[in-house]
Amino acid sequence: MEWSEVNPSQLKLVAAGIGACALVGMGAFTVVVSDAPGNISEGPEITLGGTTTSTTAPTTVETSVATPPVTATTPSGFATP
């Protein structure tokens, strides 16, 4: 059979078959190559490490009202506070 005798619908069917086979082949290759564990519990145990310290938050706030360390005078012509 020559290319001039190939029906366009037959060509589309052959191309779809080749594409489906390629898709299945890539999926099978991914399954074979992947190294992921089946369950999360199969992985290593998660620890905090030796340098981690745990502390509790203070119950009261250190500074309730902030006061500026410098005072200034109001220039003439402005309203006084």
Contacts in CASP RR format, 6 or more apart in sequence:
PFRMAT RR
TARGET T0000
AUTHOR 0000-0000-0000
METHOD contacts of the structure
MODEL  1
MEWSEVNPSQLKLVAAGIGACALVGMGAFTVVVSDAPGNISEGPEITLGG
TTTSTTAPTTVETSVATPPVTATTPSGFATP
37 43 0 8 1.000
74 80 0 8 1.000
74 81 0 8 1.000
END
